[in-house]
Amino acid sequence: MVSTDPTPGHPDEPHRAGLAQRLNGLRAGVLGANDGIVSTAAVVVGVAGATAEVMPVLLAGSAALVGGAISMALGEYVSVSSQRDSERALIEKERQELASDPHGEFAELVELYRERGLSEDTATRVATELTAHDALSAHLSIELNIDQDDVVSPWSAAIASAVAFTVGALLPMATILLLPHPARLVWTFVAVLVALAVTGYVAAWIGGARRGRAIMRTVVGGALALGATFLVGTLFGAVAG
């Protein structure tokens, strides 16, 4: 039986509309969550190493959460805005080239398909049909790997990063504030490292990288950050005491 699905193929394969937007938001979310977990955990663990009182930990953790979320959102917005501006400039440049030299652009399209392994006749036929359908999209796709209808949004990246940072930061905040001393330090370490293993796995899945290596990097890095800040907090606490 012939399928009537307008988007044939495997539904989990990345060839559907809006892919850049979805991956961009997912990437920003994973990075935001990872930073929220590590940076906030490092702050609260460091302060908890210096004092057993809850209020200083709450104040420091809250400041780290708010400042970090805003910083991550701003960083993502600036970074993705620059990427979007570059993509728009390339799209406009290609549009102008098609308007000023359509024959030269057509010949270039044929040559690009020949370089991909098509014969002269097939490359010419493909270029002719794609040009008749949407010349700009055809050139953007094969020359620049850009979809003019799927340019990344800086706002979606900024919001995803800020929300994910906040969610990630709430984990160490909850364990360090709700559990009794000194068990709270141990369980904060455990909860943070488990969460980092999850974000490392998701990041590797997004990029198609090896899961084990990505998990090891995030977990070891997080453990070093927590250990260093706890040591500093303990030393300052001993000096102040």
MIGUBA-231837 format. One record per residue (C-alpha): residue in three letters; x, y, z. Coordinates in nm, 2 decimals. Layout:
! residues N
     r       c1       c2       c3
   ALA        X        Y        Z
...
This chain:
! residues 241
     r       c1       c2       c3
   MET     0.00     0.00     0.00
   VAL     0.13     0.34    -0.09
   SER     0.16     0.58     0.20
   THR    -0.05     0.90     0.19
   ASP     0.16     1.07     0.46
   PRO     0.27     1.41     0.33
   THR     0.60     1.38     0.52
   PRO     0.71     1.02     0.45
   GLY     1.00     0.85     0.62
   HIS     1.08     0.78     0.98
   PRO     0.92     1.03     1.22
   ASP     1.22     1.05     1.44
   GLU     1.46     1.15     1.17
   PRO     1.56     1.52     1.16
   HIS     1.42     1.64     0.83
   ARG     1.10     1.82     0.92
   ALA     1.02     2.19     0.92
   GLY     1.14     2.40     1.22
   LEU     1.43     2.17     1.30
   ALA     1.68     2.45     1.36
   GLN     1.44     2.62     1.59
   ARG     1.38     2.30     1.79
   LEU     1.74     2.20     1.82
   ASN     1.84     2.56     1.91
   GLY     1.59     2.57     2.19
   LEU     1.69     2.22     2.31
   ARG     2.06     2.31     2.30
   ALA     2.00     2.63     2.49
   GLY     1.79     2.45     2.75
   VAL     2.04     2.18     2.81
   LEU     2.33     2.42     2.85
   GLY     2.12     2.64     3.07
   ALA     2.02     2.35     3.30
   ASN     2.38     2.24     3.32
   ASP     2.51     2.58     3.41
   GLY     2.22     2.63     3.66
   ILE     2.31     2.31     3.83
   VAL     2.68     2.36     3.85
   SER     2.71     2.73     3.92
   THR     2.43     2.74     4.19
   ALA     2.55     2.42     4.35
   ALA     2.90     2.56     4.37
   VAL     2.78     2.87     4.54
   VAL     2.56     2.71     4.80
   VAL     2.81     2.43     4.87
   GLY     3.08     2.69     4.92
   VAL     2.87     2.89     5.16
   ALA     2.75     2.58     5.34
   GLY     3.11     2.48     5.38
   ALA     3.17     2.81     5.57
   THR     2.86     2.81     5.79
   ALA     2.59     2.58     5.90
   GLU     2.33     2.86     5.91
   VAL     2.05     2.85     5.65
   MET     2.00     3.22     5.57
   PRO     2.34     3.29     5.42
   VAL     2.30     2.99     5.20
   LEU     1.95     3.10     5.09
   LEU     2.07     3.45     5.01
   ALA     2.38     3.34     4.82
   GLY     2.19     3.08     4.63
   SER     1.90     3.31     4.54
   ALA     2.15     3.57     4.41
   ALA     2.33     3.31     4.20
   LEU     2.00     3.18     4.06
   VAL     1.87     3.52     3.96
   GLY     2.20     3.66     3.83
   GLY     2.28     3.34     3.65
   ALA     1.94     3.31     3.48
   ILE     1.96     3.67     3.35
   SER     2.32     3.62     3.24
   MET     2.25     3.30     3.05
   ALA     1.94     3.46     2.88
   LEU     2.14     3.76     2.77
   GLY     2.43     3.56     2.65
   GLU     2.20     3.33     2.44
   TYR     2.02     3.63     2.30
   VAL     2.33     3.81     2.19
   SER     2.49     3.49     2.05
   VAL     2.18     3.38     1.85
   SER     2.11     3.73     1.74
   SER     2.45     3.75     1.58
   GLN     2.39     3.41     1.41
   ARG     2.05     3.52     1.29
   ASP     2.19     3.85     1.15
   SER     2.46     3.65     0.96
   GLU     2.20     3.41     0.81
   ARG     1.98     3.70     0.70
   ALA     2.27     3.87     0.54
   LEU     2.36     3.56     0.35
   ILE     2.00     3.51     0.24
   GLU     1.98     3.87     0.11
   LYS     2.32     3.84    -0.07
   GLU     2.20     3.52    -0.25
   ARG     1.87     3.69    -0.34
   GLN     2.06     3.98    -0.50
   GLU     2.29     3.74    -0.69
   LEU     1.99     3.56    -0.83
   ALA     1.83     3.88    -0.94
   SER     2.15     4.02    -1.11
   ASP     2.29     3.70    -1.26
   PRO     2.03     3.42    -1.28
   HIS     2.21     3.24    -1.56
   GLY     2.54     3.24    -1.37
   GLU     2.36     3.12    -1.06
   PHE     2.19     2.84    -1.25
   ALA     2.53     2.72    -1.39
   GLU     2.67     2.73    -1.04
   LEU     2.38     2.52    -0.91
   VAL     2.43     2.26    -1.18
   GLU     2.80     2.24    -1.10
   LEU     2.73     2.20    -0.73
   TYR     2.51     1.90    -0.80
   ARG     2.77     1.76    -1.03
   GLU     3.02     1.78    -0.74
   ARG     2.78     1.58    -0.54
   GLY     2.81     1.30    -0.78
   LEU     2.52     1.36    -1.03
   SER     2.57     1.33    -1.40
   GLU     2.56     1.64    -1.62
   ASP     2.21     1.56    -1.75
   THR     2.07     1.47    -1.40
   ALA     2.23     1.78    -1.24
   THR     2.08     2.00    -1.51
   ARG     1.74     1.85    -1.47
   VAL     1.75     1.87    -1.09
   ALA     1.87     2.23    -1.10
   THR     1.60     2.32    -1.36
   GLU     1.31     2.17    -1.15
   LEU     1.44     2.32    -0.82
   THR     1.49     2.66    -0.98
   ALA     1.14     2.66    -1.12
   HIS     1.00     2.57    -0.78
   ASP     1.21     2.80    -0.56
   ALA     1.54     2.92    -0.69
   LEU     1.64     3.10    -0.36
   SER     1.57     2.80    -0.14
   ALA     1.76     2.57    -0.38
   HIS     2.07     2.78    -0.37
   LEU     2.06     2.84     0.01
   SER     2.02     2.47     0.08
   ILE     2.31     2.34    -0.13
   GLU     2.54     2.64    -0.10
   LEU     2.49     2.75     0.26
   ASN     2.29     2.48     0.43
   ILE     2.03     2.74     0.53
   ASP     1.65     2.72     0.53
   GLN     1.51     3.07     0.49
   ASP     1.19     2.97     0.67
   ASP     1.38     2.82     0.97
   VAL     1.62     3.10     1.09
   VAL     1.69     3.06     1.46
   SER     1.51     3.29     1.71
   PRO     1.72     3.46     1.98
   TRP     1.41     3.50     2.20
   SER     1.33     3.13     2.21
   ALA     1.70     3.05     2.29
   ALA     1.71     3.32     2.57
   ILE     1.38     3.20     2.72
   ALA     1.48     2.84     2.71
   SER     1.81     2.91     2.86
   ALA     1.67     3.12     3.15
   VAL     1.40     2.87     3.23
   ALA     1.63     2.57     3.22
   PHE     1.89     2.76     3.43
   THR     1.63     2.83     3.69
   VAL     1.50     2.47     3.70
   GLY     1.86     2.34     3.72
   ALA     1.94     2.58     4.00
   LEU     1.64     2.48     4.21
   LEU     1.78     2.13     4.25
   PRO     2.09     2.22     4.46
   MET     1.89     2.49     4.63
   ALA     1.63     2.24     4.75
   THR     1.87     1.98     4.87
   ILE     2.09     2.22     5.06
   LEU     1.80     2.41     5.22
   LEU     1.55     2.13     5.30
   LEU     1.78     1.86     5.43
   PRO     1.95     1.86     5.77
   HIS     2.31     1.94     5.83
   PRO     2.56     1.77     5.75
   ALA     2.36     1.52     5.54
   ARG     2.26     1.81     5.31
   LEU     2.61     1.84     5.17
   VAL     2.64     1.48     5.09
   TRP     2.30     1.46     4.92
   THR     2.36     1.78     4.73
   PHE     2.67     1.63     4.59
   VAL     2.48     1.32     4.49
   ALA     2.18     1.50     4.34
   VAL     2.40     1.74     4.14
   LEU     2.62     1.47     4.00
   VAL     2.32     1.26     3.89
   ALA     2.16     1.56     3.73
   LEU     2.48     1.64     3.55
   ALA     2.50     1.29     3.42
   VAL     2.15     1.34     3.27
   THR     2.23     1.67     3.11
   GLY     2.56     1.52     2.97
   TYR     2.36     1.24     2.82
   VAL     2.10     1.47     2.66
   ALA     2.37     1.70     2.52
   ALA     2.55     1.40     2.36
   TRP     2.22     1.28     2.22
   ILE     2.15     1.62     2.06
   GLY     2.50     1.63     1.90
   GLY     2.52     1.26     1.81
   ALA     2.83     1.22     2.03
   ARG     2.94     0.93     2.25
   ARG     2.72     0.93     2.56
   GLY     2.97     0.79     2.81
   ARG     3.24     1.04     2.73
   ALA     2.99     1.34     2.76
   ILE     2.86     1.21     3.09
   MET     3.21     1.17     3.23
   ARG     3.30     1.52     3.13
   THR     3.00     1.68     3.29
   VAL     3.02     1.47     3.61
   VAL     3.39     1.51     3.66
   GLY     3.37     1.89     3.59
   GLY     3.08     1.93     3.83
   ALA     3.26     1.73     4.10
   LEU     3.57     1.94     4.07
   ALA     3.37     2.26     4.09
   LEU     3.18     2.14     4.40
   GLY     3.50     2.02     4.56
   ALA     3.69     2.34     4.50
   THR     3.41     2.57     4.63
   PHE     3.35     2.35     4.93
   LEU     3.72     2.36     5.02
   VAL     3.73     2.74     4.98
   GLY     3.42     2.78     5.19
   THR     3.56     2.55     5.46
   LEU     3.89     2.74     5.47
   PHE     3.72     3.07     5.50
   GLY     3.49     2.94     5.76
   ALA     3.78     2.81     5.97
   VAL     3.96     3.14     5.94
   ALA     3.64     3.34     6.03
   GLY     3.57     3.11     6.32
